[in-house]
Amino acid sequence: MGATIKSISYDGLKIPAIYEKHKTLPIFNLQLIFQNSGYINDKENPGLTNLTAKILNEGTMSDGAVKFARKLESNAISISANSGFETFVIEVSCLKQEYKKALKYLEELLKDPNLTQETLEKVRTLQISKLEQKENDFDFTASNGLKGMIYKDTALAFPSTGTKQSLQEMSLEDIKNNINSIFNLNNLIIAVGGDLVYKDFKEDIKPLLSNFKKHPSLPVKKIDIADKPQNKEIVKETQQSYIYFASPFNIEVNSEDNYKSKVASFILGGSGFGSRLMEEIRVKNGLAYSAYGYITNKKSHSHFTGYLQTKLENTQKAKQMVKDIVKEFVKNGVTKDELKAAKKFLLGSEPLRTETFSQRLNRSFTLYYKGLPMDYPQKELEKIEKLSLEELNDFIKSHKEINQLSFSIVTK
């Protein structure tokens, strides 16, 4: 049985619920997903939402982190909070027979989170420690340098983890206010599945919903990437250069042409040894061990981005080669053989993307979130199968903005 879109009536609202029955596995999986509540809102306080999730993973104030964790573990229950860029998620999973106990423990957590100064200092120290460890992670440095340049003065300019300075400045009051802002009933989407009866679930979940308030709900704002090429070199004691690049790619999250961008992205940089970037940069010229590029398309932003590592003396040559490969790709498109290989892989690998129940539930949520029908994946495969070389190349040639490449390079 596939996922169905339902709703739960509560406090004058109809909260959307994505439900998938799974009789063959005695499991329960629940995701409370808050839209427009990820670190997209962290522009003024980088790392705040990530830190908020970590504190919510520290148990309740009355039990403490260790005792609460033991309660969950003894019943094979998992409760976790995590933040994406556009969403904040609380996930619960357990065996079917522990379903009501899992909801009870989640309600305990929501009513009594471990919001103490001691907990804040603990998670803050751990987070700053991780950032310090990453000071010599030059992929991390180059990637952050790129985002800070092309998405300047937006939440995307900072890593989700924040900076040492921003973390040091955060207070317990900031965390409390952020929790209040995140837990907005108007932003809530529920994804639930397993061996359960939906009619019973929608009543069982209502006590939990009393922990959330109604606040105004705003649509996700589009964040524009820099439209002019920019370059940044970060000097470090390194034995090779780390090259990260990105350019605009103008497409909407629910565009009818998304299947074309999926094929184009795969051929240009996402297919490993079959991709243009890998073939030209590594196989033919030996300039890098690996080279990747892909199109990211979300509600809030879309772009083409990629990365490679090369010897210090090959830095400028590799950078120019990326520009030349993308330029040639836009100008002349793909070949018949490239399209054939891409179709074979994309059509053949689709079942692997929904092997697990959790994967299927996540995909159902993503489709709903993007405003796409539940049968979209099958229709997309049919479109990919019928896609002609001319159609794909016309699409590629219409996206000349991809040539506006910006580079962030860590080098010596």
C-alpha positions as CSV (number, residue, x, y, z in Angstrom):
1,M,0.0,0.0,0.0
2,G,1.3,3.4,-0.9
3,A,1.1,6.6,1.1
4,T,-2.1,8.5,1.3
5,I,-2.7,12.2,2.3
6,K,-5.0,12.6,5.2
7,S,-5.5,15.3,7.9
8,I,-6.0,15.7,11.6
9,S,-8.5,18.2,12.9
10,Y,-7.1,20.1,15.9
11,D,-7.7,23.5,17.4
12,G,-9.4,24.8,14.3
13,L,-6.7,23.5,12.0
14,K,-6.5,20.6,9.5
15,I,-3.0,19.4,10.0
16,P,-1.8,17.4,6.9
17,A,-0.9,13.8,7.7
18,I,1.0,11.5,5.3
19,Y,0.0,7.9,6.2
20,E,1.3,4.6,5.0
21,K,0.1,1.3,6.3
22,H,2.7,-1.5,6.5
23,K,1.2,-4.8,7.8
24,T,4.2,-7.0,7.1
25,L,6.5,-5.2,9.6
26,P,5.4,-4.8,13.3
27,I,6.8,-1.2,13.5
28,F,5.8,2.3,14.1
29,N,7.4,5.4,12.6
30,L,6.4,9.0,13.3
31,Q,7.9,12.2,12.0
32,L,6.7,15.6,13.2
33,I,8.0,17.9,10.5
34,F,7.9,21.7,10.9
35,Q,8.2,23.6,7.7
36,N,10.2,26.8,7.4
37,S,11.8,26.0,10.7
38,G,15.2,24.7,9.9
39,Y,18.4,26.8,10.0
40,I,16.9,28.9,7.2
41,N,15.9,31.2,10.1
42,D,19.4,31.3,11.7
43,K,20.7,34.3,9.8
44,E,21.1,36.4,12.9
45,N,22.2,33.4,15.1
46,P,24.1,30.9,13.0
47,G,23.9,27.4,14.6
48,L,21.0,28.2,16.8
49,T,18.6,25.6,15.3
50,N,21.3,22.9,15.2
51,L,22.1,23.5,18.9
52,T,18.3,23.5,19.7
53,A,18.0,20.0,18.2
54,K,21.0,18.8,20.2
55,I,19.5,20.0,23.5
56,L,16.2,18.3,22.6
57,N,18.3,15.1,22.3
58,E,19.5,15.5,25.9
59,G,16.3,14.0,27.5
60,T,14.0,15.6,30.0
61,M,14.8,18.0,32.9
62,S,13.4,15.6,35.5
63,D,15.2,12.4,34.2
64,G,18.3,13.9,32.7
65,A,20.0,12.7,29.5
66,V,21.2,9.3,30.8
67,K,18.1,8.1,32.6
68,F,15.8,9.2,29.8
69,A,18.0,7.5,27.2
70,R,17.9,4.3,29.3
71,K,14.1,4.4,29.4
72,L,14.0,4.6,25.6
73,E,16.6,1.9,25.2
74,S,15.0,-0.6,27.5
75,N,11.9,-0.4,25.3
76,A,13.7,-0.3,21.9
77,I,12.3,3.2,21.3
78,S,14.2,5.9,19.4
79,I,13.3,9.6,19.7
80,S,15.5,12.2,17.9
81,A,15.4,15.8,16.8
82,N,17.3,17.1,13.8
83,S,17.4,20.2,11.7
84,G,17.6,20.5,7.9
85,F,17.8,23.9,6.1
86,E,14.0,24.3,5.6
87,T,12.6,21.8,8.1
88,F,12.9,20.8,11.7
89,V,12.0,17.1,12.5
90,I,11.2,15.1,15.5
91,E,11.3,11.3,14.7
92,V,10.0,8.4,16.7
93,S,10.4,4.8,15.9
94,C,9.7,1.6,17.8
95,L,8.0,-1.8,17.6
96,K,4.2,-1.8,17.2
97,Q,3.6,-2.9,20.8
98,E,5.5,0.0,22.2
99,Y,3.7,2.6,20.1
100,K,1.7,4.2,22.9
101,K,4.6,4.2,25.3
102,A,6.7,5.9,22.7
103,L,4.1,8.7,22.4
104,K,4.0,9.0,26.2
105,Y,7.8,9.4,26.3
106,L,7.7,12.0,23.5
107,E,5.1,14.0,25.4
108,E,7.4,13.9,28.5
109,L,10.2,15.3,26.4
110,L,8.0,18.1,24.8
111,K,6.6,19.1,28.2
112,D,9.9,19.0,30.1
113,P,12.9,19.4,27.8
114,N,16.3,19.5,29.5
115,L,16.6,23.3,29.2
116,T,19.3,23.9,31.8
117,Q,22.5,26.0,31.7
118,E,24.5,22.8,32.4
119,T,23.0,21.1,29.3
120,L,23.6,24.2,27.2
121,E,27.2,24.3,28.2
122,K,27.6,20.6,27.5
123,V,26.2,20.7,23.9
124,R,27.9,24.1,23.2
125,T,31.3,22.7,24.3
126,L,30.9,19.6,22.1
127,Q,29.8,21.7,19.1
128,I,32.7,24.1,19.5
129,S,35.1,21.2,19.8
130,K,33.8,19.7,16.6
131,L,34.3,23.1,14.8
132,E,37.9,23.3,16.1
133,Q,38.5,19.8,14.8
134,K,37.3,20.9,11.4
135,E,39.7,23.8,11.2
136,N,42.0,21.5,9.3
137,D,39.2,19.9,7.3
138,F,39.9,21.8,4.1
139,D,36.8,20.5,2.3
140,F,34.7,22.0,5.1
141,T,36.7,25.3,4.8
142,A,36.4,25.5,1.0
143,S,32.7,24.6,1.0
144,N,31.9,27.2,3.7
145,G,34.0,29.8,1.9
146,L,31.9,29.2,-1.2
147,K,28.6,29.5,0.5
148,G,29.6,32.6,2.4
149,M,30.6,34.2,-0.9
150,I,27.6,33.2,-3.2
151,Y,24.9,33.5,-0.5
152,K,26.3,36.5,1.4
153,D,24.1,38.0,4.1
154,T,21.7,35.0,4.1
155,A,21.3,32.0,6.4
156,L,23.0,29.9,3.7
157,A,26.2,31.9,4.2
158,F,26.9,30.0,7.4
159,P,27.3,26.3,8.2
160,S,24.4,24.7,10.0
161,T,26.7,24.2,13.0
162,G,27.3,27.9,13.4
163,T,30.6,29.5,14.3
164,K,32.6,29.5,17.5
165,Q,31.6,33.1,18.1
166,S,27.9,32.6,17.4
167,L,27.8,29.6,19.7
168,Q,29.5,31.4,22.5
169,E,27.0,34.2,22.3
170,M,23.9,31.9,22.5
171,S,21.9,31.9,25.7
172,L,19.3,29.6,27.2
173,E,16.7,32.2,26.5
174,D,17.6,32.1,22.7
175,I,17.1,28.3,22.8
176,K,13.7,28.6,24.6
177,N,12.5,31.3,22.1
178,N,13.6,29.2,19.2
179,I,11.8,26.1,20.4
180,N,8.6,28.2,20.8
181,S,9.1,29.5,17.2
182,I,9.8,26.1,15.7
183,F,6.8,24.3,17.4
184,N,4.2,26.1,15.2
185,L,1.1,24.1,14.5
186,N,0.6,26.1,11.3
187,N,3.9,24.7,10.0
188,L,3.4,21.1,11.1
189,I,3.2,18.1,8.7
190,I,2.8,14.7,10.2
191,A,4.3,11.6,8.4
192,V,3.3,8.3,10.1
193,G,3.4,4.7,9.1
194,G,3.7,1.1,10.1
195,D,1.3,-1.5,11.4
196,L,-1.2,0.8,12.9
197,V,-4.8,1.9,12.3
198,Y,-4.9,5.6,11.3
199,K,-8.3,6.2,13.0
200,D,-6.8,5.3,16.3
201,F,-3.6,7.2,15.7
202,K,-5.2,10.5,15.0
203,E,-6.8,10.4,18.4
204,D,-3.7,9.1,20.2
205,I,-1.6,12.0,18.7
206,K,-3.8,14.8,19.9
207,P,-2.4,15.1,23.5
208,L,1.0,15.7,22.0
209,L,-0.3,18.5,19.8
210,S,-1.2,20.5,22.9
211,N,2.5,21.2,23.3
212,F,2.6,23.3,20.1
213,K,1.1,26.8,19.6
214,K,-0.3,28.6,16.6
215,H,1.9,31.3,15.1
216,P,1.6,33.0,11.8
217,S,2.9,30.9,9.0
218,L,5.0,32.4,6.2
219,P,6.0,30.7,2.9
220,V,9.6,29.7,2.4
221,K,11.4,32.6,0.9
222,K,13.6,32.1,-2.2
223,I,17.2,32.9,-1.6
224,D,19.1,34.1,-4.6
225,I,22.6,33.1,-5.4
226,A,25.1,35.7,-6.6
227,D,24.5,36.2,-10.3
228,K,28.1,37.3,-11.1
229,P,31.1,35.0,-10.9
230,Q,33.3,35.5,-7.8
231,N,36.6,34.0,-6.7
232,K,38.1,33.3,-3.3
233,E,41.4,31.8,-2.3
234,I,42.0,30.7,1.3
235,V,45.7,30.1,2.1
236,K,46.4,27.1,4.3
237,E,49.3,24.8,5.0
238,T,48.0,22.1,2.6
239,Q,49.6,19.6,0.3
240,Q,46.9,20.0,-2.4
241,S,44.2,22.4,-3.5
242,Y,40.6,22.0,-2.6
243,I,38.4,23.5,-5.3
244,Y,34.7,24.1,-4.7
245,F,32.5,25.8,-7.3
246,A,28.9,26.8,-7.9
247,S,26.7,28.8,-10.3
248,P,23.0,29.7,-10.6
249,F,20.5,27.2,-12.0
250,N,17.1,28.7,-12.4
251,I,14.4,26.1,-11.8
252,E,11.5,25.8,-9.4
253,V,11.1,22.9,-7.0
254,N,8.0,21.7,-8.8
255,S,9.0,22.5,-12.3
256,E,7.8,20.2,-15.1
257,D,11.4,20.1,-16.3
258,N,12.9,18.6,-13.2
259,Y,13.3,15.2,-14.7
260,K,15.5,16.9,-17.4
261,S,17.7,18.6,-14.8
262,K,18.0,15.2,-13.1
263,V,19.4,13.6,-16.3
264,A,21.6,16.6,-17.1
265,S,23.0,16.7,-13.6
266,F,23.8,13.0,-13.7
267,I,25.6,13.3,-17.0
268,L,27.6,16.4,-16.2
269,G,28.9,15.5,-12.8
270,G,26.9,13.0,-10.8
271,S,27.6,9.6,-12.4
272,G,31.1,8.9,-11.2
273,F,33.4,7.7,-13.9
274,G,30.7,8.2,-16.6
275,S,30.3,11.9,-15.9
276,R,31.8,14.7,-18.0
277,L,33.7,16.2,-15.1
278,M,35.3,12.9,-14.0
279,E,36.1,11.8,-17.6
280,E,37.8,15.1,-18.6
281,I,39.5,16.0,-15.3
282,R,40.6,12.6,-14.0
283,V,40.5,10.1,-16.8
284,K,41.8,12.2,-19.7
285,N,44.0,14.7,-17.9
286,G,44.9,13.1,-14.5
287,L,44.2,16.3,-12.6
288,A,42.2,14.9,-9.7
289,Y,41.3,11.7,-8.0
290,S,37.6,12.6,-8.2
291,A,35.5,15.4,-9.5
292,Y,31.8,15.8,-8.9
293,G,29.0,18.2,-9.8
294,Y,25.3,18.2,-9.2
295,I,22.1,20.4,-9.3
296,T,20.5,21.2,-6.0
297,N,16.8,22.2,-6.2
298,K,14.9,23.2,-3.1
299,K,12.0,25.5,-2.3
300,S,14.4,28.1,-0.9
301,H,17.3,27.9,-3.4
302,S,18.6,26.2,-6.5
303,H,22.1,26.0,-8.0
304,F,24.7,23.9,-9.7
305,T,27.7,23.0,-7.5
306,G,30.7,20.7,-7.4
307,Y,34.2,20.0,-6.1
308,L,37.5,18.4,-6.7
309,Q,41.0,18.1,-5.3
310,T,44.2,18.6,-7.3
311,K,47.9,19.1,-6.9
312,L,48.9,22.6,-6.0
313,E,50.7,23.2,-9.3
314,N,47.5,22.2,-11.2
315,T,45.1,24.5,-9.4
316,Q,44.6,27.1,-12.1
317,K,44.5,24.4,-14.9
318,A,41.9,22.4,-13.1
319,K,39.8,25.5,-12.4
320,Q,39.9,26.5,-16.1
321,M,39.0,23.0,-17.1
322,V,35.8,23.1,-15.0
323,K,34.8,26.3,-16.7
324,D,35.5,24.8,-20.2
325,I,33.6,21.6,-19.4
326,V,30.5,23.4,-18.3
327,K,30.7,25.9,-21.2
328,E,31.0,23.0,-23.7
329,F,28.1,21.2,-21.9
330,V,25.8,24.2,-22.3
331,K,26.9,24.9,-25.9
332,N,26.6,21.4,-27.4
333,G,24.6,19.4,-24.9
334,V,25.1,15.6,-24.4
335,T,25.6,12.7,-26.8
336,K,23.3,9.9,-27.7
337,D,25.5,7.4,-25.8
338,E,25.5,9.6,-22.7
339,L,21.8,9.9,-22.6
340,K,21.4,6.1,-23.2
341,A,23.7,5.3,-20.3
342,A,22.0,7.9,-18.0
343,K,18.6,6.4,-18.7
344,K,19.8,2.9,-18.0
345,F,21.2,3.8,-14.7
346,L,18.4,6.1,-13.5
347,L,15.7,3.7,-14.5
348,G,17.5,0.7,-13.1
349,S,18.5,2.2,-9.7
350,E,15.1,3.7,-8.8
351,P,14.0,0.6,-6.7
352,L,17.1,1.0,-4.5
353,R,15.8,4.5,-3.4
354,T,12.8,2.9,-1.7
355,E,14.2,-0.3,-0.3
356,T,13.2,0.5,3.3
357,F,10.0,1.7,4.8
358,S,11.6,4.8,6.2
359,Q,12.9,5.7,2.7
360,R,9.4,5.4,1.3
361,L,7.8,7.5,4.1
362,N,10.5,10.2,3.6
363,R,9.9,10.2,-0.1
364,S,6.2,10.6,0.4
365,F,6.7,13.6,2.6
366,T,9.1,15.1,0.1
367,L,6.6,14.8,-2.7
368,Y,3.9,16.4,-0.6
369,Y,6.2,19.1,0.6
370,K,7.2,20.0,-3.0
371,G,3.5,20.0,-4.1
372,L,3.9,16.9,-6.3
373,P,1.5,14.0,-6.6
374,M,2.3,10.7,-4.9
375,D,2.6,8.9,-8.2
376,Y,5.2,11.5,-9.4
377,P,8.2,9.1,-9.2
378,Q,6.6,6.6,-11.6
379,K,5.6,9.4,-14.0
380,E,9.1,10.9,-13.8
381,L,10.6,7.5,-14.8
382,E,8.2,7.4,-17.8
383,K,9.3,10.9,-18.8
384,I,13.0,10.0,-18.5
385,E,12.4,6.9,-20.6
386,K,10.8,8.9,-23.4
387,L,13.2,11.9,-23.2
388,S,14.7,12.6,-26.6
389,L,18.2,13.9,-27.2
390,E,16.9,17.0,-28.8
391,E,14.6,17.8,-25.8
392,L,17.4,17.4,-23.3
393,N,19.9,19.4,-25.2
394,D,17.4,22.3,-25.8
395,F,16.8,22.3,-22.0
396,I,20.5,22.4,-21.3
397,K,21.2,25.2,-23.8
398,S,18.4,27.2,-22.2
399,H,20.3,27.3,-18.9
400,K,23.3,29.5,-19.8
401,E,23.4,30.9,-16.3
402,I,25.2,27.7,-15.2
403,N,28.3,29.3,-16.8
404,Q,28.5,32.0,-14.1
405,L,30.8,29.9,-12.0
406,S,32.2,31.1,-8.6
407,F,35.1,29.4,-7.0
408,S,36.3,28.9,-3.5
409,I,39.8,27.3,-3.3
410,V,41.9,26.3,-0.3
411,T,45.5,26.3,-1.5
412,K,49.0,27.0,-0.3
